[in-house]
């Protein structure tokens, strides 16, 4: 009986458990509802933010790109879940049937039990009570209900599966639209109708989306602050660039019938376009119909036609163009009122299939142009090109077009556009295919607008197979690692004229490895390495194809071999099987930001890409095209640091006769040697002096304006006979100051930078016979110091760095103007949770406008105690854009496109906010305002981080009125030390320092200027001690012991401005001073002194106040460069808490 009770209880529990399965089914139903809800939210998210259709399209595109993969995975999971639920439901039904049978058996057992209970005696009553309880439990379970629950489970599972299917159908519809954007490279054999349809879909999808992004960034949406719109905008831009890059890789001609045109996107770098323009395209003309006489009549009427126009909307200004006159190709260009024309050859005529194309390569450098016409490039036997050229003689030679006025028409033009007379011909008839503009791959299918194109099928032509790819230095290619392996072998063949570039990136979620070219050396970097591994010899640029092999073993050893020789190796433990993909030639922006990778993408040619000895295709290519155009590999620009130079003998260049030299430059420095040429009896020097351009070339010439503003400027030097002229930016002709008395050298050399220039130089053109009509290729020059070829990162003025520990503030320009709604904007990057960003007070000090960070959140404080803020935290070490403003009674805050709830002022508060008091402070405010800040619960100290792009009412505020220790903020690699930027920058380490009878000083320096004061102890009446970095890179130590001054100097063997650290030590014992510079030392014995001065004076580093400058000091200018490991009298000097910081000083770090 006891055993029967146990079995019955077990059966009851099993049936109860079957009923409990109901929760699982309900969970599945809830999951399906959530899926459907999410799908609906996918479609409506951006629609709720704005009614603008372009924004909705952009959001749909982004959300689709972001969620297609997740949705596919969810579909698989839901399908599997539904299958599992069905199987579970079948099991439940089976269990229920078994339970019903068991219950029938149990009923028979109960009858038998009753008979046995009658004879059980004393136990009968107790057992009967237990059985009654069991029967009650059984009665509560209805077999029909179980079946109903099982059927319901099946229905809910089917509903979940249907919901998942509906979700996938919606996402698939979106994906189909996105797929229309993903246009892969094509060849001459594909279906041209499909290409035409895909391209039209591309344009319909994103006709001008990028032009609307600035509006999107300023939208005031009601999204939750948890949705970071700035990230979505960023992804939109990436999506658009990928779509445009895909369009640029469509290598299919476009057919024009004489009634349409294409408006191309203008080149992005219009500054470069001023000096240099290259266009590469191919043309096809259709054959005429009828007999010979009729074809001649048609040719007379149809041979004149427009090809392209790149220039100003006002065609009376600068432009470049191509036309056909009687089917002969002409190049036409106009620079500053002077028009030039070049006649080439006739264009071939052919049937549309197979079509015959002629290639046109037009290259302009300043006023000179060369045009090559290569006939029938679609045949196997390509002929020599027809070469025509023109030398312009005007010194005004820039193609200056503002971004708002540039237009680029191909094949035709809008009917309302007024062409210059020289280009005013009917629209083109035939096929055109574009290759590149200014060395960037361009296709006609990446257009801004198009009208009546490809109304007939585009021409089909033979395309020669190409085994290499051109990486233009803007993108990357992805390679999938489909087989896990302990050994990785990555091989490729390279041809590049660049000295810098990211060759390979491979990584996991947290770790990464890169192989880069840096100043011609091969470098392995990883966050798992203590330091980068650098090759011992320079390997780039290459003169021919070079085979590279990258090996990663299971032991963590990584080796790079070039041309069968090991060049660099590194050791870092990592499981190779965790690698899923790698990137060649660059890396996506997300990975660059994550690991702080700043080096530019690889520029050059690549072929034979293999992974573990198997050829691997490049997927998701960006900035990659087929072929290897040698002209595009030329290096036309370089960045110089102090101590660097480019030198060449420039074969064929002479200073003896007529001379024309043109170049572009940009710098923020006051002085430096830009160019120097010397030949026996001749010399030319082009320099910056106090921001003015100075020329010494027989005569002395000086510009009227200053050009150390960090922008590109272009100049041309011309000598004809005895007359020398210079013109800068087609405007500044300067003035002559007299004859130059510079000594004529005996050497023969041409140099750029010459160790004293910091900035960029581009598009050097000398008109020498060996390189006519082409800019100089800097990769053929000899490099020294820290020259970076094909790079110019000095695009902006130094960013301000705000350091909380130094008690700094930066006073800006006056704020008051006629506007009633002042608005401000800035970018910030910090990891600090607290600190002041911006502060300005009102008259009387009762109100204020303050921007600060508290607990990682950005807050705007207005009036007396009113604040608004975003709930997001922004102290993540990334750049964030902030806009804040006062608009009548409202005050607003927008961070990364996310708008906080507007604040509202009373009438009295509004009145008090009308009278701001100059100046505006970025960073901390002066100590005189600290009490006010404390009362208002505002932070006194600056946030520790970087600020850039500060604007007031839309105007950039680049130069502060005063600067108290806000130094430059560096991008990329940094290293420890204190960086002094000159311009009066200095630190007071101790305001009551005593030199005494003995004094020892030890420190390392890496200067960027040949002159500067390093350390000084003294006051305005006399000088005790001061080591300086003097002219001609001589280190001078000067002392005064009360009996007179004495000094000792050392001239190093190498330039101190060579980009490396140099050790300097000074030891003073009584009246003897000894100076060490690296391995050279010298000492000086001064006049004896009976007593040692024990006065307390200020100890200055990096410079001295302007009012305390001593004429007795050999140098009074401030030091520019990095100082490390300073020790005074054996004690380490900390720059963390100086007595005072003045001018642009970064006490935390130096550039790498």
Beta strands, then each sheet from edge to edge (+ up, - down):
strand 1: 254-257
strand 2: 261-264
strand 3: 276-286
strand 4: 305-312
strand 5: 319-325
strand 6: 328-335
strand 7: 338-346
strand 8: 349-350
strand 9: 358-365
strand 10: 368-374
strand 11: 386-390
strand 12: 406-410
strand 13: 429-437
strand 14: 440-441
strand 15: 447-451
strand 16: 468-480
strand 17: 488-495
strand 18: 501-507
strand 19: 512-518
strand 20: 521-526
strand 21: 533-534
strand 22: 546-552
strand 23: 557-562
strand 24: 565-571
strand 25: 581-584
strand 26: 603-611
strand 27: 614-615
strand 28: 619-626
strand 29: 637-640
strand 30: 645-648
strand 31: 659-666
strand 32: 672-679
strand 33: 682-689
strand 34: 692-696
strand 35: 699-706
strand 36: 713-720
strand 37: 723-728
strand 38: 735-739
strand 39: 749-752
strand 40: 759-765
strand 41: 782-784
strand 42: 788-789
strand 43: 799-802
strand 44: 809-811
strand 45: 823-830
strand 46: 835-842
strand 47: 848-854
strand 48: 857-863
strand 49: 866-869
strand 50: 880-887
strand 51: 890-895
strand 52: 898-899
strand 53: 903-904
strand 54: 916-923
strand 55: 945-952
strand 56: 955-956
strand 57: 962-964
strand 58: 968-969
strand 59: 974-976
strand 60: 978-981
strand 61: 986-993
strand 62: 998-1007
strand 63: 1012-1013
strand 64: 1015-1018
strand 65: 1023-1029
strand 66: 1034-1040
strand 67: 1045-1051
strand 68: 1062-1069
strand 69: 1072-1077
strand 70: 1080-1085
strand 71: 1097-1101
strand 72: 1120-1128
strand 73: 1131-1132
strand 74: 1140-1142
strand 75: 1145-1146
strand 76: 1149-1151
sheet 1: 1+ 13- 3+ 8+
sheet 2: 1+ 13- 14+
sheet 3: 1+ 13- 3+ 9- 10+ 11-
sheet 4: 7+ 6- 5+ 4- 12+ 2- 15+
sheet 5: 21+ 20- 19+ 18- 25+ 16- 26+ 17- 22+ 23- 24+
sheet 6: 21+ 20- 19+ 18- 25+ 16- 28+
sheet 7: 21+ 20- 19+ 18- 25+ 16- 26+ 27-
sheet 8: 37+ 36- 31+ 40- 29+ 42-
sheet 9: 38+ 35- 34+ 33- 32+ 39- 30+ 41-
sheet 10: 52+ 51- 50+ 45- 55+ 43- 58+
sheet 11: 49+ 48- 47+ 46- 54+ 44- 57+
sheet 12: 52+ 51- 50+ 45- 55+ 56-
sheet 13: 52+ 51- 53+
sheet 14: 59+ 76-
sheet 15: 70+ 69- 68+ 62- 72+ 60- 75+
sheet 16: 63+ 65- 64+ 71- 61+ 74-
sheet 17: 70+ 69- 68+ 62- 72+ 73-
sheet 18: 63+ 65- 66+ 67-
end
